[in-house]
Amino acid sequence: MPESDLDLLIDAARHAGEIALYHKAKGLEVEHKPDDAGPVTQADYAVDRALREALTAARPGYGWLSEETRDTPDRLDRDRVFIVDPIDGTRSFVKGESTWAHSLAVVNQGVVTQGVVYLPEMDLMYSAGRTQGAFCNGDPLSVSDISDIHAARVLATKPNMDQIHWRDAVPDFARSHRPSLAYRLCLVAQGRYDAMLTFRPSWEWDIAAGALILSEAGATVTDRKGEALRFNNVVPQTAGVVGAGAELHEKIAERLVYTG
């Protein structure tokens, strides 16, 4: 059995990748969640079951929060909680693309202490422990030092560029997109992009692991109001996410309008 929580998450993520790829090769059965919440496949459920069984057996005192498990209030009474997205980017997974990920985190009293984001088809294992730095396949990560908002390369969806979100003019930075929110956070941690932002309420399982990885790579990571992210909330969402190097984050934050 792995000694540390981080080793446990890394081993579990690799096993999750094997399960997901097995089901993908066999052929996916796709359902659609109510309220246009997106697709889900038998692979999502199989990965969720395997992760829940392995992780809670190794750490029986930890709570559990996952996109594909019915939420129960008992996690709120636990100091430590696993927060998991079995497959982040299911739409990409269904389309046969490679930019989907397993996102696994441990939270201690609202703060992420270990996080792993694994992209099996790209063989990318992003990991971080609180105060221990962030890594991809063992190589240390560092956020870019770009501070000019107009020169920044930003990962965001098109609706985030609506004038309603911004004071004065919408920034003219270069916008790109990746389907997996966890992967977006890791790409900024890797310095391949300079910032990421999303203004919609963000599910904790999408961002917990990636937020730690980005923070440990040297970025400032907050909600859209500029407040620190807290996890294992009664309603497991945050008020969006903004992540970038400290100077760029400040410049983005001062341009934002928060409408409540």
C-alpha positions as CSV (number, residue, x, y, z in Angstrom):
1,M,0.0,0.0,0.0
2,P,1.4,3.5,-0.9
3,E,2.6,5.3,2.2
4,S,1.6,8.8,1.2
5,D,-1.7,10.2,0.0
6,L,0.0,11.5,-3.1
7,D,1.5,8.1,-4.0
8,L,-2.0,6.7,-3.4
9,L,-3.6,9.1,-5.8
10,I,-0.9,8.6,-8.5
11,D,-1.4,4.8,-8.3
12,A,-5.2,5.2,-8.4
13,A,-5.0,7.6,-11.4
14,R,-2.9,5.1,-13.4
15,H,-5.4,2.3,-12.7
16,A,-8.3,4.6,-13.6
17,G,-6.6,5.2,-17.0
18,E,-6.4,1.5,-17.7
19,I,-10.1,1.1,-17.0
20,A,-11.1,4.1,-19.1
21,L,-9.0,3.0,-22.1
22,Y,-10.4,-0.5,-21.8
23,H,-14.0,0.8,-22.1
24,K,-13.1,3.2,-24.8
25,A,-11.6,0.4,-26.9
26,K,-14.6,-1.8,-26.3
27,G,-17.1,0.9,-27.4
28,L,-18.8,3.5,-25.3
29,E,-22.4,3.6,-24.3
30,V,-23.4,7.2,-23.9
31,E,-26.2,8.6,-21.8
32,H,-27.1,12.3,-21.3
33,K,-27.6,13.7,-17.8
34,P,-30.7,15.7,-17.0
35,D,-30.8,19.5,-17.4
36,D,-28.2,19.4,-20.2
37,A,-25.5,18.5,-17.7
38,G,-23.5,16.7,-20.3
39,P,-22.8,13.1,-21.4
40,V,-21.8,10.2,-19.2
41,T,-20.6,6.7,-20.2
42,Q,-20.2,3.3,-18.6
43,A,-16.5,4.2,-18.3
44,D,-17.2,7.2,-16.1
45,Y,-19.2,4.9,-13.7
46,A,-16.6,2.1,-13.8
47,V,-13.8,4.5,-13.0
48,D,-15.8,6.1,-10.2
49,R,-16.5,2.7,-8.6
50,A,-12.9,1.6,-8.9
51,L,-11.5,4.8,-7.4
52,R,-14.1,4.8,-4.6
53,E,-13.3,1.3,-3.6
54,A,-9.5,1.6,-3.7
55,L,-9.2,5.0,-2.1
56,T,-11.7,4.6,0.7
57,A,-10.4,1.1,1.5
58,A,-6.9,2.6,1.8
59,R,-8.1,5.6,3.9
60,P,-11.4,4.5,5.5
61,G,-11.6,7.7,7.6
62,Y,-11.7,10.0,4.6
63,G,-14.9,11.3,3.1
64,W,-15.9,11.0,-0.5
65,L,-17.1,13.5,-3.1
66,S,-17.3,12.6,-6.8
67,E,-19.2,13.8,-9.8
68,E,-20.5,10.3,-10.5
69,T,-21.5,9.3,-6.9
70,R,-24.7,10.5,-5.2
71,D,-23.6,13.2,-2.7
72,T,-24.3,12.6,1.0
73,P,-23.8,14.9,3.9
74,D,-21.5,12.6,5.9
75,R,-18.5,14.0,4.0
76,L,-19.1,17.3,5.8
77,D,-18.2,15.7,9.1
78,R,-14.8,14.5,7.9
79,D,-11.6,16.5,8.2
80,R,-10.1,14.8,5.1
81,V,-12.1,14.2,1.9
82,F,-11.3,12.7,-1.5
83,I,-12.6,14.9,-4.2
84,V,-12.7,13.1,-7.6
85,D,-13.7,13.6,-11.2
86,P,-13.6,10.1,-12.7
87,I,-13.3,11.6,-16.2
88,D,-13.0,15.3,-16.7
89,G,-13.8,16.2,-20.3
90,T,-16.2,13.4,-21.1
91,R,-17.3,15.1,-24.3
92,S,-13.7,14.8,-25.6
93,F,-13.5,11.2,-24.3
94,V,-16.7,10.4,-26.3
95,K,-15.4,12.1,-29.4
96,G,-12.2,10.1,-29.4
97,E,-10.0,13.0,-28.5
98,S,-7.1,12.7,-26.0
99,T,-7.6,15.8,-23.8
100,W,-9.6,14.2,-21.0
101,A,-8.3,13.6,-17.6
102,H,-8.7,11.9,-14.2
103,S,-8.7,14.5,-11.4
104,L,-8.1,13.3,-7.8
105,A,-7.5,15.4,-4.7
106,V,-7.3,15.1,-1.0
107,V,-8.8,18.0,1.0
108,N,-8.0,18.7,4.7
109,Q,-10.4,21.0,6.4
110,G,-11.2,22.8,3.2
111,V,-7.7,23.1,1.8
112,V,-6.3,20.8,-0.9
113,T,-3.2,19.0,0.3
114,Q,-2.5,16.6,-2.6
115,G,-3.6,16.6,-6.1
116,V,-3.2,14.6,-9.3
117,V,-4.4,15.2,-12.8
118,Y,-3.7,12.3,-15.2
119,L,-4.2,12.3,-19.0
120,P,-3.8,8.6,-20.0
121,E,-3.7,9.0,-23.8
122,M,-1.0,11.7,-23.5
123,D,0.8,10.0,-20.7
124,L,0.8,13.2,-18.6
125,M,0.9,12.8,-14.9
126,Y,0.5,16.2,-13.1
127,S,0.9,16.1,-9.4
128,A,1.4,18.3,-6.4
129,G,1.6,18.2,-2.6
130,R,1.0,21.3,-0.6
131,T,4.3,23.3,0.0
132,Q,6.1,20.5,-2.0
133,G,5.9,22.0,-5.6
134,A,4.2,20.8,-8.7
135,F,5.4,18.3,-11.3
136,C,4.6,16.7,-14.7
137,N,6.0,13.3,-15.1
138,G,8.6,14.2,-12.4
139,D,9.7,17.5,-14.0
140,P,9.1,20.6,-11.9
141,L,6.5,23.1,-13.1
142,S,6.6,26.9,-13.0
143,V,4.0,29.4,-14.1
144,S,5.0,32.0,-16.7
145,D,6.1,35.4,-15.7
146,I,4.0,37.3,-18.3
147,S,2.5,40.3,-16.6
148,D,1.1,42.3,-19.7
149,I,-2.6,41.4,-19.9
150,H,-2.6,42.2,-23.6
151,A,0.3,39.8,-24.3
152,A,-1.2,37.0,-22.3
153,R,-2.3,33.6,-23.6
154,V,-5.4,32.8,-21.7
155,L,-7.5,29.6,-21.5
156,A,-11.2,30.5,-21.3
157,T,-14.5,29.8,-23.0
158,K,-16.0,32.4,-25.3
159,P,-18.8,33.4,-22.9
160,N,-16.2,34.7,-20.5
161,M,-15.4,37.4,-23.0
162,D,-18.8,39.0,-22.7
163,Q,-18.6,42.7,-21.8
164,I,-20.8,42.1,-18.8
165,H,-17.9,40.5,-17.0
166,W,-15.4,43.3,-17.6
167,R,-14.8,46.9,-16.6
168,D,-14.3,49.1,-19.7
169,A,-13.1,47.1,-22.7
170,V,-12.8,43.4,-22.8
171,P,-9.0,42.6,-22.7
172,D,-7.5,41.7,-26.1
173,F,-5.5,38.8,-24.9
174,A,-5.1,35.7,-27.0
175,R,-7.9,33.2,-26.0
176,S,-7.7,29.5,-26.4
177,H,-9.7,26.6,-24.9
178,R,-9.4,23.0,-23.8
179,P,-12.4,20.9,-22.8
180,S,-11.0,19.6,-19.5
181,L,-11.0,22.3,-16.8
182,A,-8.4,20.3,-14.8
183,Y,-6.2,20.2,-17.9
184,R,-6.5,23.9,-18.3
185,L,-5.2,24.5,-14.8
186,C,-2.3,22.2,-15.4
187,L,-1.4,23.9,-18.8
188,V,-1.0,27.2,-17.0
189,A,1.0,25.5,-14.3
190,Q,3.3,24.2,-17.0
191,G,3.8,27.7,-18.5
192,R,2.3,26.8,-21.8
193,Y,-0.4,29.4,-21.2
194,D,-0.3,32.4,-18.9
195,A,-3.7,32.3,-17.3
196,M,-7.0,30.5,-17.1
197,L,-10.4,31.8,-16.0
198,T,-14.0,30.7,-15.8
199,F,-16.8,32.8,-14.3
200,R,-19.4,30.1,-14.1
201,P,-19.9,28.3,-10.7
202,S,-17.3,25.6,-10.8
203,W,-17.8,22.1,-9.4
204,E,-15.2,21.2,-6.9
205,W,-14.3,17.9,-8.5
206,D,-13.3,19.7,-11.7
207,I,-10.8,22.1,-10.1
208,A,-9.6,20.8,-6.7
209,A,-6.5,18.9,-7.9
210,G,-5.7,21.3,-10.7
211,A,-6.0,24.4,-8.4
212,L,-3.3,22.9,-6.1
213,I,-1.0,22.0,-9.0
214,L,-1.3,25.6,-10.4
215,S,-0.8,27.2,-7.0
216,E,2.3,25.0,-6.3
217,A,3.7,26.1,-9.7
218,G,3.7,29.6,-8.3
219,A,0.4,31.1,-9.5
220,T,-2.2,33.0,-7.6
221,V,-5.5,31.0,-7.8
222,T,-8.8,32.5,-6.5
223,D,-12.4,32.5,-7.3
224,R,-13.7,35.3,-9.6
225,K,-14.2,37.6,-6.6
226,G,-10.5,37.3,-5.7
227,E,-11.2,35.1,-2.6
228,A,-9.3,32.0,-1.7
229,L,-10.8,28.7,-2.9
230,R,-12.3,26.5,-0.2
231,F,-13.4,22.9,-0.7
232,N,-15.9,20.4,0.7
233,N,-18.6,23.0,0.8
234,V,-22.3,22.1,1.4
235,V,-22.9,22.9,-2.2
236,P,-19.7,21.7,-3.8
237,Q,-19.0,24.7,-6.0
238,T,-16.8,27.7,-6.1
239,A,-17.6,31.1,-7.6
240,G,-15.5,30.4,-10.7
241,V,-11.7,30.3,-10.9
242,V,-9.0,32.7,-11.9
243,G,-5.4,31.5,-12.0
244,A,-2.2,33.2,-13.2
245,G,1.1,34.5,-12.0
246,A,0.7,37.1,-9.3
247,E,1.1,40.2,-11.4
248,L,-1.1,39.0,-14.2
249,H,-3.7,37.8,-11.8
250,E,-3.8,41.2,-10.2
251,K,-4.3,42.9,-13.6
252,I,-7.1,40.5,-14.5
253,A,-8.8,40.8,-11.2
254,E,-8.9,44.6,-11.3
255,R,-10.7,44.5,-14.6
256,L,-13.4,42.1,-13.5
257,V,-16.9,42.9,-12.6
258,Y,-18.6,40.7,-10.0
259,T,-22.3,40.7,-10.3
260,G,-23.1,38.4,-7.4
